[in-house]
């Protein structure tokens, strides 16, 4: 979230924002209560397509140089060398029982409307030092209260439409037994229809992911997500991508869109700023 570490743990070099920590206010820390489910869509993006999204002095990391590339993506890069220069990217969704942000506890009694945090990240390199500096190009939530809390902390965070519901029965009324996850980010819509695998594996160690994220008032600051999930399961199903904006085009152009595994239980923290 061996697959678990590949999804959630990235090397990250020291950013200018971190180096100026003594001149910044303390980091914001949100408490994440009971992970209902979390999973990532892993894909590849053409480096030239990303150029306009990245800050100055930063360049995309080629997949061929990514030591933590998931085996599913690695097989594509090894088998089709034309994608070796493309950049690994993740769109991750996390649904929690509650999120405590700036002393405000956001929750919903209906688990299908659980507060969500989503991150679209890309692997990048500092042009001067050559160190790994992953970037969060989007931080998203389905909660207006979390969006306001993030904005007060100078975080560039946006509201996305998200829903989780059973897939409707077929024409004969037979239940599918599948769940449908929808995520709409402006002109991009992702629809995942599927179910978790039968077998589950215990997750023995906490996980951490670090990146740099945009400030609302300009510039970039450090961000970190730590989770301590209890279980992981494979995801069985299909992903559909709709839309014509940049993210939709990147997802459609990728030679692979690998979904999963899914993670459950445990608590965590979402930290940003300094």
C-alpha positions in Angstrom: 0.0 0.0 0.0 6.3 -6.6 -0.8 3.4 -4.7 -2.9 2.4 -2.5 0.0 5.8 -0.9 0.4 6.0 -0.3 -3.4 2.8 1.7 -3.4 3.2 3.9 -0.4 6.9 4.3 0.4 9.0 6.6 -1.7 12.5 8.1 -1.2 12.2 11.9 -1.0 15.0 14.5 -0.9 15.0 17.5 1.3 12.9 20.3 -0.2 13.5 24.0 0.0 10.4 24.3 2.2 11.9 21.8 4.7 15.3 23.6 4.6 13.5 26.8 5.7 11.7 25.0 8.5 12.9 27.5 11.2 11.1 30.3 9.4 7.9 28.4 8.9 5.0 27.7 11.3 4.6 24.2 12.8 3.3 21.5 10.5 -0.5 20.8 10.4 -1.2 17.2 11.5 -4.6 15.6 10.9 -5.5 12.4 12.8 -6.9 9.6 10.6 -9.3 7.2 12.4 -9.9 3.6 11.2 -9.1 3.1 7.5 -12.3 1.7 5.9 -10.4 1.1 2.7 -7.5 2.5 0.8 -6.0 1.7 -2.6 -4.0 3.2 -5.5 -4.3 3.3 -9.3 -0.7 3.0 -10.6 0.1 4.1 -14.1 2.7 5.6 -16.4 2.8 9.2 -17.8 4.8 10.6 -20.7 7.5 12.9 -19.3 6.8 15.6 -21.8 3.1 15.7 -20.7 4.2 16.3 -17.1 6.6 19.1 -17.8 4.1 21.9 -17.4 2.8 20.4 -14.1 6.1 20.4 -12.3 7.8 23.3 -10.4 11.0 24.8 -11.7 14.3 22.9 -11.2 12.3 19.6 -11.1 12.1 16.9 -13.8 10.1 13.7 -14.1 11.8 10.5 -13.0 12.0 7.8 -15.7 10.4 4.5 -14.8 13.6 2.8 -15.7 15.3 4.6 -12.7 12.5 3.9 -10.2 13.8 1.4 -7.7 10.3 0.9 -6.1 8.4 0.3 -9.3 5.6 -2.2 -8.9 6.2 -5.5 -10.6 3.1 -5.0 -12.8 4.6 -1.7 -14.2 8.1 -3.2 -14.3 7.0 -5.9 -16.6 5.6 -3.3 -19.0 8.8 -1.2 -18.9 11.0 -4.3 -19.4 8.8 -5.8 -22.2 8.2 -2.5 -24.0 11.3 -0.3 -23.8 9.5 2.7 -25.4 7.9 3.2 -22.0 11.2 3.2 -20.0 11.3 7.0 -20.1 7.7 7.4 -18.9 7.2 8.5 -15.3 5.5 6.4 -12.5 2.4 8.0 -11.1 -0.2 7.1 -8.5 -3.8 8.2 -7.8 -4.6 6.9 -4.2 -7.9 7.0 -2.4 -8.3 6.6 1.3 -11.7 6.3 3.1 -11.7 6.8 6.9 -14.2 6.4 9.7 -13.3 10.0 10.7 -10.6 12.7 10.2 -9.7 15.1 12.9 -8.5 18.3 11.3 -7.6 21.4 13.3 -9.7 20.1 16.2 -12.7 19.4 14.0 -13.8 15.8 13.7 -15.3 15.0 10.3 -17.2 11.7 10.1 -20.4 10.2 8.7 -22.4 7.4 10.3 -23.0 5.9 6.8 -19.7 4.2 5.8 -20.6 4.7 2.2 -20.2 8.4 2.8 -17.0 8.2 4.8 -14.5 11.1 4.6 -12.0 10.6 1.9 -8.5 11.9 1.1 -7.1 11.3 -2.3 -3.6 12.1 -3.7 -2.3 12.2 -7.3 1.5 12.0 -7.1 4.3 11.7 -9.6 7.9 10.6 -9.2 10.3 13.5 -9.8 14.0 14.4 -9.4 15.6 17.7 -8.3 17.5 18.9 -11.3 20.4 20.3 -9.3 21.0 17.6 -6.6 19.6 14.6 -8.6 17.7 13.5 -5.4 14.2 12.0 -5.5 11.4 14.5 -4.7 8.0 13.1 -5.3 5.3 15.7 -5.9 1.6 15.7 -5.1 -0.1 17.4 -8.0 -3.5 17.0 -6.5 -4.8 16.7 -2.9 -8.5 16.0 -2.8 -11.3 15.4 -0.4 -15.0 14.7 -0.6 -15.6 17.0 2.5 -16.1 20.7 2.3 -15.1 21.0 5.9 -11.8 19.2 5.2 -11.2 21.5 2.2 -11.7 24.6 4.4 -9.4 23.2 7.1 -6.7 22.5 4.5 -7.0 25.9 3.0 -6.6 27.5 6.4 -3.3 25.6 6.6 -2.2 27.0 3.2 -2.7 23.6 1.5 -3.9 23.5 -2.1 -6.7 21.1 -1.6 -9.9 20.7 -3.7 -13.2 18.9 -3.3 -13.9 16.0 -5.5 -17.1 14.1 -5.9 -16.7 10.6 -4.5 -19.2 7.8 -3.9 -19.2 4.1 -2.9 -22.2 1.9 -3.5 -23.1 -1.6 -4.6 -23.2 -2.2 -8.3 -26.9 -2.4 -9.3 -28.5 -5.8 -10.0 -28.7 -7.0 -13.6 -31.8 -6.9 -15.7 -33.1 -10.1 -14.1 -32.6 -8.7 -10.6 -29.5 -10.8 -9.8 -27.1 -9.0 -7.4 -23.6 -8.5 -8.8 -21.9 -8.8 -5.4 -19.6 -6.0 -6.6 -18.9 -2.5 -5.2 -18.7 0.6 -7.3 -16.2 3.4 -6.5 -16.7 6.7 -8.4 -14.3 9.6 -8.2 -14.8 12.8 -10.3 -11.9 15.3 -10.4 -13.1 18.1 -12.6 -13.3 16.6 -16.1 -12.0 13.2 -15.1 -14.2 10.4 -13.8 -12.9 7.0 -12.6 -15.3 4.1 -12.0 -14.0 0.9 -10.3 -16.4 -2.1 -10.2 -15.0 -5.0 -8.3 -14.5 -6.8 -5.0 -11.6 -7.7 -2.7 -9.9 -11.0 -3.1 -10.7 -13.8 -0.7 -7.3 -14.1 0.9 -6.1 -11.4 3.2 -2.6 -10.7 4.5 -1.6 -9.0 7.7 0.4 -5.8 7.4 3.1 -5.9 10.0 4.7 -2.4 9.8 3.5 1.2 9.6 3.8 2.9 6.2 4.9 6.4 5.3 4.8 8.4 2.1 6.5 11.8 1.6 6.2 14.4 -1.1 6.1 18.1 -1.8 2.7 19.7 -2.3 1.6 23.2 -3.5 0.8 26.0 -1.2 -2.4 28.0 -1.9 -0.3 31.2 -1.8 2.4 29.9 -4.0 5.5 27.7 -3.7 5.8 24.1 -2.4 5.9 22.6 1.1 6.5 19.1 2.6 3.7 16.6 3.0 3.6 13.2 4.6 1.0 10.5 5.0 1.5 7.7 7.5 -0.8 4.7 7.9 -0.8 1.6 10.1 -3.3 -0.7 8.2 -4.1 -4.1 9.6 -5.0 -6.1 6.5 -4.4 -6.0 2.8 -6.2 -7.8 0.0 -5.9 -8.0 -3.8 -8.6 -6.2 -5.8 -10.5 -8.0 -8.5 -12.5 -6.0 -11.0 -12.3 -3.4 -13.8 -11.4 0.3 -14.0 -13.1 2.7 -16.5 -11.7 6.2 -17.2 -14.0 8.9 -18.7 -13.3 12.5 -19.6 -11.2 14.7 -21.8 -9.1 16.8 -19.4 -5.3 16.3 -18.8 -5.6 13.7 -16.1 -8.1 11.6 -18.1 -5.8 11.8 -21.1 -2.8 10.7 -19.1 -4.7 7.7 -17.6 -6.1 6.7 -21.0 -2.6 6.9 -22.6 -0.9 4.8 -20.0 -0.1 1.2 -21.2 -1.1 -0.1 -17.8 -3.5 1.0 -15.0 -2.9 -1.3 -12.1 -5.4 -1.1 -9.2 -4.7 -2.3 -5.7 -4.1 -3.9 -3.4 -6.6 -2.6 -0.9 -5.8 -1.9 2.8 -8.1 -1.9 5.8 -8.1 -1.0 9.5 -5.6 1.0 11.6 -5.1 4.7 12.1 -2.7 7.3 10.7 -1.7 10.9 10.2 -1.7 13.4 7.4 0.9 16.1 7.8 1.8 19.2 5.7 3.5 22.5 6.0 6.4 24.0 8.0 
